[in-house]
């Protein structure tokens, strides 16, 4: 076991900065100078996002492995790029590391980062390492690309547009519940929901398809819970929405866990977040065409509601037909 104090900052940087490039044709100079030098992608638009993860806020090391922390840190940034219809290209990684951390643990964190980078051909071209007096902190700034005119914004939804989600909702929140509540849960139930929370999958393939299809009007990723993401689209589009509870896609494992614990799956869906599925809207006359395009590529999707006029607000139609206002919930740091 090697302590950071023995290895030193520059020794750690040398150790971590191996095998960082996965698409070297786009990099003129990567790690090793004051700044990376990148080759512009011609007529494509550049995307830029950043996300920070802090120990005991976004993850806990008593139930997360360092590998999972690194994997997730890059995955959530890639999801932001996907939410614009693009694909990721270059990242810089900054880490605040407590002095007592083992070198082997930081190597594991970077192994998770590198695996996610390799899968999506993200070049890790720089960053910073500093000593942290408190928790472990990891911040990533990620660049991406999208074809000129093909970025999909939150602001394009119009009354009458249909609201869709990819995949299933509430899964990550169910996984977090298991991690934070001791209990004797069936193994087959635990594995899927916990993996969803610790190792999320950014929906780049679905986003790329959606960006190419005429009739897709708005796009967002579900990071803060369905209520919060609906609010973002409705606010940006000056619109309202009607969501049908019976249409919300939920895994059987999540429903089973809710029954075992007396929890409400709707709370996990609306408030839980971190599913990193795509929430999108489309023109009704393009519904069949877009559904066929997604289905042909094996993308799971579900229509869950409709965009309405802003005066109608955000409404949830319950399974019994009753309607109630969707509260402005979802995860908030403050």
N, C-alpha and C positions, 0 to 999 in steps of 0.2 A: 504494500500500500504506500502510495506517494502522496504527501501533502503538498498543497499549492505553494506554500511558503518555500519549500525546498526546490520546486521546479522553477518558480518565478514566472512573471507575466509573459516574457518573451519566449521562454521555454514552453509555456502552455500554448501560446499562439502558434508556435512552430508545430507543436504536437497536433493541434486541432485542424490546422489549415491544409490537411492532405485530402486529395480527391474532392475538391470543391467544385470543379467545372464539369457540367454535363452537356453543354451546348457551346463549346469554345469558339465557334465561328462568330458569335455575337460579342465576344470580349476581346478588346485590344490589350488591356492590362487589368488584371484582377488584383488579388491580394499582394501586397509588397511595396506599395507606394502610398502617397498621402490620400489618393482617391482612385477609384476604379475608372477605367476608360472603356466606354461601351460603344458599340456600333449601332447607330439608329436603324430601325427596321423599315426604312423607306417610307411608304405612304401610310403606314399604320399609326394609329393613335397610341400614345403611351398612357398607361395606367400606373398609379402610385398609391399605395396604402401602407399603413403601419398599425401594428397591434402589440400591446404589452401584456405579458402574463406575470403575475406576482404570486409568490408562494403564500399560501393561506387565504388568498383571495380567489385566484383562478385555479389553483391546484394545491394538493396537500401531499407531501412526500411520504406520509404514513399510509397512503393508499395508491400513490402513483409511483411508477418507476421513472428514473431520469430519462430513459429512452422514450417513454410515453410523453413526458413533458416536452422534449425536443420535437418529437413527431407532431404533437398537437399544436405547438407554437407556430410552426410553418403552415400546417394544414388550415388554421383559422384565417391566416393571411391569404392563402391561395383561394379560400372560399370567398373572400371579399373581391378578389379579382374576377372570379367566376360570376359573381353577382352583377358584374358589369357586362357580361357576355364575352369576357376575354380569357386569355391564358397567361400564366406567370412566366417571367423570364429571369430576373436577377433579384438577389436579396442581399441585404447587409444585416448582420446579427450582432446585437450588443447584449452582453451578459454582465449582471452584477452578482458576484459570487462571494458568499461568506467564506472567511479565511480558513475555517476548519473543514471545508468541503474536500473530499478526496478527489484526486486527479481522475481516478477511474470512473467516478460518478459523472464528471463533466465530459469525459470521453463518451459515456453512454448517452448523455444528453445530445451530444453532437452526432452520435450514431443514428438517433431518431431523426434529427434534422436532415442528415445526409440521405437517409432512406426516402424521406418524403421529397427531398430535392431531386433525387435520382428519378423517382417515379414520374415527376412532372417536368423534368429537364430544366430545373431552376439552377442557375449559376450562383453560388455563394461567393460574393466578390469583395467582402470586407465586413467591417463592424468594429466593435470595441469590447474590451474586457476590463472590468474594474472590480475592486474589492468592495463588497457590500457589508455594512455593519449589522445588517438585519437579515431579511429574508432573501432567498434567491429570486432574481428578477431577470427576465429575458424579454428583449424587445426586438422586433423584426420590422424592417422597412422593405417592402416588396414592390418591384416594378412588374408590370405586365403589358400586354399588347392586345389590341383589338383592331380589326379592319376599320378603315375610315368610314364613319357613318353607321357602324354596326354596334356601337355601345348602346346598351339598354338601360335606361334610367328609371328611377322610382316614379318620376313625374308624368309618365305618359298614359296612365289609366284614365278611361272615360266611362261615364255611366252606361251600363249595358255590357261592359267587358266582363268576361268570366274569370274567376279567381281559381288558380290551381296551386298545388304543391307537388313537388317530387317526393318520393319515398314515404316514410312514416313519421308521425309527430309524437312528441312526448317521450321518445325512447331514451335520450340522454338524461332527461330529468329523472326518469325511473332508475337509470343506472346510478345517478348521484344519490338517490334516496337509499339504495342498497348500501352504497359505500359509507354513507353517513349514519345509517341505522343498523346496529347489530341485530341479526336475526338468522333463523334457520331457513334459508330460502332454497328452493330446488336448484340444483346445479345448472340444469339446462335453461332455466329462467334467468339466472344471474349472468351467464356468460355473454349473451347477446346484448343485453342492456348496458352492462358495464363496459364492454368493448365500445359501444356507441359513444359513451361519455369520454373514455380515455383516449380512443383512437378514432376520431371522427374522419369521415371521408368527404373531402370537398367535391362538389358536383360539377367539375369542369366539363366533362363530356356533354352533360345535359345543357349546360350554359352555352357551349359552343353551338349546339344545334339550335337553341332558342334564338341566339343572336343572328342566325342566318335565315330565320323564317319570318316572312312578312305577316303581320298581324299580331305579333307579340308586342305588347304596349308598355309593360313595366316589369321590373325584375328586382328581387332582393334575396338575400340569404337569411335563413332563420337562425340567427345567433342569440337573440334576446327574448325569444318566445313569440308565439304567433300574434298575441295582442299587440306587442310592441312593433312587430314588422308590418302588420296591417296599418297601424297608426302612421308609420313612416310613409307607406305608399299613399294612404288617404290624404295625409297632410301635404305631401309633395304634389299630389295630383288634384288637390282641392276637391276631394270626393268623399263619399261615404262607402259603406259596404254592408252586405248581408252575408253572414256565414251560417251554414247549416251544420249543426252539431252531428247529425247522423251521417254526414259525408266525410267527417274528419278521419283520415287513415291512421289506425293504431294497430301495432303488432299484438298478436294474441298474448305474448309474454308480458306486455305492459298491462293489458287488461287483467291478466291473471295476478300480477303483482298488486294491482289496485284492489282487487278482491281480497287478497291475503292480508293487506295492510289497512284496509278501510279508507284508502285514499281515493280521490276523484281524478280520473285520467284527464279530465278537462283542465284541471289546475296545472298538471304537468305540461299539457299542450300550450296553454295560453301564457303561462308564466315561466316555464322551465328554461326554454332556450337551449342553445348549443346542439341542436339537431343538424345544423348546417345543410338542411335541405333548401331547395330553391322555391321561393314564393313568386308566382308570376301571373300576369293578366294577359288576356288575349281577346281579340275581336270575335264575337260569336259566329260570324260568317266564315271564319277561318278555323273553327274548332275541329272539324273532322280532319282537315289537312294537317294541322299541327299535331293532333293526337296520333295520326298515322305515322308521321315523321318520328315522333318520340318512341312509339311502340316498335317501329322497325329497328331501332337501335337498342331495344331492351330497356328503355328508361321507364321506371315506375312513375306514374302520375295519378292525380285524382283532382277532379273539380270539386271545390269546397264552398263556392259562393259566387256572388256577383257584385260588381261595383255599382254604387248608387249615387244619387246626388248628395252633395255635402250636407244639405239641410236634413237629410234622413239619418245622419250620424253613423256610428259603427254598431251594428246590431247582430246578435246571435239568435238564430232560430233554434230553439231547443227541440229535442226529439219528440216531445208531445205537442209541438206546434207553437208553444208560447214563445214570445220574443222578449229579449232583454238587452239592455245596452252593454256593449263590451267595454269593460272598465279599462282605463289606461294603465294596464299592468305591464308585466314583463320585467326583466332584470334591469336595475339601475344602480350605478355605483354610489349615488348620493341621494 
